[in-house]
């Protein structure tokens, strides 16, 4: 969802994650079904976030950024390699 939202394209989002466009479309459709809300407005090949999609994209992006920062801190922590 985040990749599609950032690119406003199923094809662009799929390419960013190295998955097929159809797989990306199915996952977003599943998320929309789970939420009971449409996250994107689809109009003649143009994609736009709905208000719900905009809200969710903000939360998801912040969450993924927080996870990335935590992983970077853990990865860069060399305490386990110290000699006592």
N, CA, C and O atoms as a GROMACS GRO file, in nm:
protein
  336
    1UNK      N    1   0.082  -0.119   0.000
    1UNK     CA    2   0.000   0.000   0.000
    1UNK      C    3   0.087   0.126   0.000
    1UNK      O    4   0.061   0.221  -0.075
    2UNK      N    5   0.189   0.126   0.085
    2UNK     CA    6   0.273   0.246   0.094
    2UNK      C    7   0.342   0.275  -0.039
    2UNK      O    8   0.345   0.390  -0.082
    3UNK      N    9   0.396   0.174  -0.103
    3UNK     CA   10   0.465   0.194  -0.230
    3UNK      C   11   0.369   0.246  -0.337
    3UNK      O   12   0.405   0.335  -0.414
    4UNK      N   13   0.250   0.193  -0.342
    4UNK     CA   14   0.150   0.239  -0.439
    4UNK      C   15   0.111   0.383  -0.406
    4UNK      O   16   0.099   0.466  -0.496
    5UNK      N   17   0.092   0.413  -0.279
    5UNK     CA   18   0.055   0.547  -0.238
    5UNK      C   19   0.162   0.650  -0.268
    5UNK      O   20   0.131   0.761  -0.309
    6UNK      N   21   0.288   0.613  -0.248
    6UNK     CA   22   0.397   0.706  -0.277
    6UNK      C   23   0.412   0.733  -0.426
    6UNK      O   24   0.439   0.846  -0.467
    7UNK      N   25   0.393   0.630  -0.506
    7UNK     CA   26   0.409   0.643  -0.652
    7UNK      C   27   0.279   0.680  -0.722
    7UNK      O   28   0.279   0.719  -0.839
    8UNK      N   29   0.167   0.668  -0.650
    8UNK     CA   30   0.034   0.684  -0.710
    8UNK      C   31   0.023   0.602  -0.838
    8UNK      O   32  -0.029   0.646  -0.940
    9UNK      N   33   0.075   0.479  -0.826
    9UNK     CA   34   0.076   0.388  -0.940
    9UNK      C   35   0.096   0.246  -0.888
    9UNK      O   36   0.186   0.220  -0.809
   10UNK      N   37   0.010   0.154  -0.933
   10UNK     CA   38   0.031   0.014  -0.897
   10UNK      C   39   0.157  -0.039  -0.964
   10UNK      O   40   0.232  -0.116  -0.903
   11UNK      N   41   0.181   0.002  -1.086
   11UNK     CA   42   0.300  -0.043  -1.158
   11UNK      C   43   0.426   0.010  -1.092
   11UNK      O   44   0.522  -0.064  -1.072
   12UNK      N   45   0.427   0.139  -1.059
   12UNK     CA   46   0.543   0.199  -0.994
   12UNK      C   47   0.568   0.141  -0.856
   12UNK      O   48   0.682   0.115  -0.819
   13UNK      N   49   0.462   0.121  -0.780
   13UNK     CA   50   0.476   0.061  -0.647
   13UNK      C   51   0.527  -0.081  -0.655
   13UNK      O   52   0.611  -0.123  -0.575
   14UNK      N   53   0.476  -0.156  -0.750
   14UNK     CA   54   0.519  -0.295  -0.768
   14UNK      C   55   0.666  -0.300  -0.808
   14UNK      O   56   0.742  -0.383  -0.757
   15UNK      N   57   0.707  -0.212  -0.899
   15UNK     CA   58   0.847  -0.209  -0.942
   15UNK      C   59   0.939  -0.174  -0.826
   15UNK      O   60   1.048  -0.229  -0.815
   16UNK      N   61   0.896  -0.083  -0.740
   16UNK     CA   62   0.978  -0.043  -0.625
   16UNK      C   63   1.002  -0.160  -0.530
   16UNK      O   64   1.104  -0.165  -0.462
   17UNK      N   65   0.908  -0.252  -0.525
   17UNK     CA   66   0.920  -0.366  -0.434
   17UNK      C   67   0.956  -0.497  -0.505
   17UNK      O   68   0.963  -0.603  -0.443
   18UNK      N   69   0.979  -0.488  -0.634
   18UNK     CA   70   1.014  -0.606  -0.715
   18UNK      C   71   0.909  -0.716  -0.706
   18UNK      O   72   0.942  -0.834  -0.690
   19UNK      N   73   0.783  -0.676  -0.717
   19UNK     CA   74   0.673  -0.772  -0.723
   19UNK      C   75   0.591  -0.738  -0.847
   19UNK      O   76   0.611  -0.635  -0.910
   20UNK      N   77   0.500  -0.825  -0.881
   20UNK     CA   78   0.418  -0.800  -0.999
   20UNK      C   79   0.310  -0.696  -0.968
   20UNK      O   80   0.267  -0.679  -0.854
   21UNK      N   81   0.267  -0.628  -1.074
   21UNK     CA   82   0.161  -0.529  -1.059
   21UNK      C   83   0.033  -0.595  -1.013
   21UNK      O   84  -0.041  -0.539  -0.932
   22UNK      N   85   0.006  -0.714  -1.063
   22UNK     CA   86  -0.118  -0.783  -1.024
   22UNK      C   87  -0.115  -0.824  -0.877
   22UNK      O   88  -0.218  -0.819  -0.810
   23UNK      N   89   0.001  -0.864  -0.828
   23UNK     CA   90   0.013  -0.899  -0.686
   23UNK      C   91  -0.011  -0.776  -0.599
   23UNK      O   92  -0.079  -0.783  -0.497
   24UNK      N   93   0.046  -0.664  -0.641
   24UNK     CA   94   0.029  -0.540  -0.566
   24UNK      C   95  -0.119  -0.500  -0.565
   24UNK      O   96  -0.171  -0.461  -0.461
   25UNK      N   97  -0.185  -0.511  -0.678
   25UNK     CA   98  -0.326  -0.476  -0.689
   25UNK      C   99  -0.410  -0.566  -0.598
   25UNK      O  100  -0.501  -0.518  -0.531
   26UNK      N  101  -0.380  -0.694  -0.596
   26UNK     CA  102  -0.454  -0.788  -0.509
   26UNK      C  103  -0.435  -0.755  -0.362
   26UNK      O  104  -0.531  -0.761  -0.285
   27UNK      N  105  -0.314  -0.720  -0.322
   27UNK     CA  106  -0.288  -0.688  -0.182
   27UNK      C  107  -0.362  -0.561  -0.139
   27UNK      O  108  -0.419  -0.557  -0.031
   28UNK      N  109  -0.361  -0.460  -0.224
   28UNK     CA  110  -0.433  -0.336  -0.192
   28UNK      C  111  -0.583  -0.364  -0.188
   28UNK      O  112  -0.652  -0.315  -0.099
   29UNK      N  113  -0.633  -0.441  -0.281
   29UNK     CA  114  -0.775  -0.476  -0.281
   29UNK      C  115  -0.812  -0.552  -0.154
   29UNK      O  116  -0.919  -0.530  -0.097
   30UNK      N  117  -0.725  -0.641  -0.109
   30UNK     CA  118  -0.749  -0.714   0.015
   30UNK      C  119  -0.751  -0.621   0.136
   30UNK      O  120  -0.834  -0.638   0.226
   31UNK      N  121  -0.661  -0.524   0.138
   31UNK     CA  122  -0.658  -0.427   0.247
   31UNK      C  123  -0.785  -0.342   0.246
   31UNK      O  124  -0.844  -0.316   0.350
   32UNK      N  125  -0.827  -0.300   0.127
   32UNK     CA  126  -0.952  -0.223   0.116
   32UNK      C  127  -1.071  -0.305   0.162
   32UNK      O  128  -1.161  -0.253   0.228
   33UNK      N  129  -1.072  -0.432   0.129
   33UNK     CA  130  -1.181  -0.520   0.172
   33UNK      C  131  -1.180  -0.535   0.324
   33UNK      O  132  -1.285  -0.530   0.388
   34UNK      N  133  -1.062  -0.554   0.381
   34UNK     CA  134  -1.049  -0.568   0.526
   34UNK      C  135  -1.099  -0.443   0.598
   34UNK      O  136  -1.167  -0.453   0.701
   35UNK      N  137  -1.065  -0.326   0.545
   35UNK     CA  138  -1.106  -0.200   0.607
   35UNK      C  139  -1.249  -0.161   0.575
   35UNK      O  140  -1.311  -0.083   0.648
   36UNK      N  141  -1.302  -0.215   0.466
   36UNK     CA  142  -1.435  -0.175   0.422
   36UNK      C  143  -1.436  -0.033   0.367
   36UNK      O  144  -1.540   0.032   0.364
   37UNK      N  145  -1.321   0.014   0.325
   37UNK     CA  146  -1.305   0.149   0.271
   37UNK      C  147  -1.218   0.145   0.147
   37UNK      O  148  -1.125   0.064   0.138
   38UNK      N  149  -1.246   0.232   0.053
   38UNK     CA  150  -1.162   0.246  -0.065
   38UNK      C  151  -1.046   0.339  -0.028
   38UNK      O  152  -1.068   0.446   0.029
   39UNK      N  153  -0.923   0.298  -0.061
   39UNK     CA  154  -0.805   0.377  -0.029
   39UNK      C  155  -0.757   0.459  -0.147
   39UNK      O  156  -0.686   0.558  -0.130
   40UNK      N  157  -0.797   0.419  -0.267
   40UNK     CA  158  -0.759   0.489  -0.390
   40UNK      C  159  -0.882   0.513  -0.476
   40UNK      O  160  -0.973   0.431  -0.481
   41UNK      N  161  -0.882   0.627  -0.542
   41UNK     CA  162  -0.981   0.654  -0.646
   41UNK      C  163  -0.915   0.618  -0.778
   41UNK      O  164  -0.807   0.669  -0.810
   42UNK      N  165  -0.979   0.532  -0.853
   42UNK     CA  166  -0.926   0.487  -0.980
   42UNK      C  167  -1.011   0.548  -1.091
   42UNK      O  168  -1.132   0.525  -1.097
   43UNK      N  169  -0.948   0.626  -1.178
   43UNK     CA  170  -1.023   0.694  -1.283
   43UNK      C  171  -0.940   0.697  -1.410
   43UNK      O  172  -0.844   0.772  -1.421
   44UNK      N  173  -0.978   0.616  -1.507
   44UNK     CA  174  -0.915   0.614  -1.640
   44UNK      C  175  -0.763   0.613  -1.633
   44UNK      O  176  -0.696   0.696  -1.695
   45UNK      N  177  -0.709   0.519  -1.558
   45UNK     CA  178  -0.564   0.506  -1.550
   45UNK      C  179  -0.498   0.601  -1.453
   45UNK      O  180  -0.377   0.596  -1.434
   46UNK      N  181  -0.577   0.689  -1.391
   46UNK     CA  182  -0.523   0.782  -1.293
   46UNK      C  183  -0.558   0.732  -1.153
   46UNK      O  184  -0.668   0.684  -1.129
   47UNK      N  185  -0.462   0.743  -1.063
   47UNK     CA  186  -0.481   0.693  -0.928
   47UNK      C  187  -0.464   0.809  -0.830
   47UNK      O  188  -0.370   0.887  -0.842
   48UNK      N  189  -0.555   0.821  -0.735
   48UNK     CA  190  -0.547   0.925  -0.632
   48UNK      C  191  -0.587   0.863  -0.499
   48UNK      O  192  -0.672   0.774  -0.494
   49UNK      N  193  -0.526   0.911  -0.393
   49UNK     CA  194  -0.561   0.863  -0.260
   49UNK      C  195  -0.694   0.923  -0.217
   49UNK      O  196  -0.720   1.041  -0.241
   50UNK      N  197  -0.777   0.844  -0.153
   50UNK     CA  198  -0.897   0.894  -0.088
   50UNK      C  199  -0.853   0.958   0.044
   50UNK      O  200  -0.738   0.941   0.084
   51UNK      N  201  -0.941   1.031   0.111
   51UNK     CA  202  -0.904   1.083   0.243
   51UNK      C  203  -0.859   0.974   0.340
   51UNK      O  204  -0.765   0.993   0.417
   52UNK      N  205  -0.925   0.860   0.335
   52UNK     CA  206  -0.885   0.747   0.420
   52UNK      C  207  -0.747   0.695   0.381
   52UNK      O  208  -0.666   0.661   0.467
   53UNK      N  209  -0.721   0.691   0.251
   53UNK     CA  210  -0.590   0.648   0.203
   53UNK      C  211  -0.481   0.743   0.244
   53UNK      O  212  -0.372   0.700   0.281
   54UNK      N  213  -0.508   0.874   0.239
   54UNK     CA  214  -0.410   0.973   0.282
   54UNK      C  215  -0.378   0.957   0.430
   54UNK      O  216  -0.262   0.962   0.470
   55UNK      N  217  -0.481   0.936   0.509
   55UNK     CA  218  -0.461   0.918   0.653
   55UNK      C  219  -0.378   0.794   0.681
   55UNK      O  220  -0.283   0.798   0.760
   56UNK      N  221  -0.413   0.684   0.616
   56UNK     CA  222  -0.341   0.559   0.639
   56UNK      C  223  -0.197   0.568   0.588
   56UNK      O  224  -0.106   0.517   0.654
   57UNK      N  225  -0.176   0.631   0.474
   57UNK     CA  226  -0.041   0.643   0.419
   57UNK      C  227   0.050   0.717   0.516
   57UNK      O  228   0.165   0.677   0.535
   58UNK      N  229   0.001   0.824   0.577
   58UNK     CA  230   0.083   0.897   0.673
   58UNK      C  231   0.126   0.811   0.790
   58UNK      O  232   0.243   0.813   0.830
   59UNK      N  233   0.034   0.735   0.844
   59UNK     CA  234   0.064   0.648   0.959
   59UNK      C  235   0.159   0.535   0.918
   59UNK      O  236   0.256   0.506   0.989
   60UNK      N  237   0.132   0.473   0.805
   60UNK     CA  238   0.216   0.362   0.759
   60UNK      C  239   0.357   0.410   0.729
   60UNK      O  240   0.454   0.344   0.766
   61UNK      N  241   0.370   0.525   0.663
   61UNK     CA  242   0.503   0.578   0.630
   61UNK      C  243   0.583   0.609   0.756
   61UNK      O  244   0.701   0.576   0.765
   62UNK      N  245   0.519   0.674   0.854
   62UNK     CA  246   0.587   0.705   0.980
   62UNK      C  247   0.629   0.577   1.052
   62UNK      O  248   0.738   0.569   1.108
   63UNK      N  249   0.543   0.477   1.051
   63UNK     CA  250   0.573   0.351   1.118
   63UNK      C  251   0.690   0.280   1.051
   63UNK      O  252   0.780   0.230   1.119
   64UNK      N  253   0.689   0.275   0.919
   64UNK     CA  254   0.799   0.209   0.848
   64UNK      C  255   0.930   0.285   0.867
   64UNK      O  256   1.036   0.222   0.876
   65UNK      N  257   0.926   0.417   0.874
   65UNK     CA  258   1.046   0.496   0.900
   65UNK      C  259   1.100   0.467   1.039
   65UNK      O  260   1.221   0.457   1.057
   66UNK      N  261   1.012   0.452   1.138
   66UNK     CA  262   1.054   0.420   1.274
   66UNK      C  263   1.119   0.282   1.280
   66UNK      O  264   1.219   0.264   1.349
   67UNK      N  265   1.062   0.186   1.210
   67UNK     CA  266   1.120   0.051   1.204
   67UNK      C  267   1.259   0.057   1.139
   67UNK      O  268   1.353  -0.006   1.188
   68UNK      N  269   1.270   0.131   1.030
   68UNK     CA  270   1.399   0.143   0.962
   68UNK      C  271   1.505   0.204   1.053
   68UNK      O  272   1.618   0.157   1.055
   69UNK      N  273   1.469   0.309   1.127
   69UNK     CA  274   1.564   0.372   1.220
   69UNK      C  275   1.608   0.274   1.328
   69UNK      O  276   1.726   0.266   1.360
   70UNK      N  277   1.514   0.199   1.382
   70UNK     CA  278   1.547   0.101   1.486
   70UNK      C  279   1.640  -0.007   1.431
   70UNK      O  280   1.736  -0.046   1.498
   71UNK      N  281   1.613  -0.054   1.311
   71UNK     CA  282   1.699  -0.156   1.251
   71UNK      C  283   1.839  -0.101   1.226
   71UNK      O  284   1.937  -0.172   1.246
   72UNK      N  285   1.848   0.024   1.183
   72UNK     CA  286   1.980   0.085   1.161
   72UNK      C  287   2.058   0.098   1.291
   72UNK      O  288   2.178   0.074   1.292
   73UNK      N  289   1.991   0.135   1.399
   73UNK     CA  290   2.058   0.145   1.529
   73UNK      C  291   2.108   0.008   1.572
   73UNK      O  292   2.222  -0.005   1.616
   74UNK      N  293   2.025  -0.092   1.559
   74UNK     CA  294   2.065  -0.228   1.597
   74UNK      C  295   2.181  -0.276   1.511
   74UNK      O  296   2.276  -0.336   1.561
   75UNK      N  297   2.172  -0.250   1.382
   75UNK     CA  298   2.276  -0.294   1.289
   75UNK      C  299   2.409  -0.228   1.320
   75UNK      O  300   2.514  -0.291   1.309
   76UNK      N  301   2.407  -0.102   1.358
   76UNK     CA  302   2.529  -0.026   1.382
   76UNK      C  303   2.583  -0.045   1.523
   76UNK      O  304   2.694   0.001   1.554
   77UNK      N  305   2.508  -0.111   1.609
   77UNK     CA  306   2.551  -0.133   1.747
   77UNK      C  307   2.654  -0.245   1.750
   77UNK      O  308   2.622  -0.360   1.723
   78UNK      N  309   2.777  -0.210   1.784
   78UNK     CA  310   2.886  -0.309   1.783
   78UNK      C  311   2.921  -0.358   1.923
   78UNK      O  312   3.029  -0.414   1.943
   79UNK      N  313   2.834  -0.338   2.019
   79UNK     CA  314   2.864  -0.379   2.155
   79UNK      C  315   2.893  -0.529   2.165
   79UNK      O  316   2.976  -0.570   2.246
   80UNK      N  317   2.826  -0.609   2.085
   80UNK     CA  318   2.845  -0.754   2.093
   80UNK      C  319   2.985  -0.794   2.047
   80UNK      O  320   3.031  -0.903   2.080
   81UNK      N  321   3.054  -0.708   1.973
   81UNK     CA  322   3.187  -0.739   1.925
   81UNK      C  323   3.299  -0.688   2.013
   81UNK      O  324   3.416  -0.704   1.978
   82UNK      N  325   3.266  -0.627   2.127
   82UNK     CA  326   3.367  -0.572   2.217
   82UNK      C  327   3.440  -0.682   2.292
   82UNK      O  328   3.382  -0.784   2.327
   83UNK      N  329   3.566  -0.658   2.314
   83UNK     CA  330   3.647  -0.751   2.394
   83UNK      C  331   3.655  -0.696   2.535
   83UNK      O  332   3.686  -0.579   2.555
   84UNK      N  333   3.626  -0.780   2.633
   84UNK     CA  334   3.634  -0.737   2.773
   84UNK      C  335   3.772  -0.753   2.828
   84UNK      O  336   3.796  -0.722   2.944
   0.00000   0.00000   0.00000
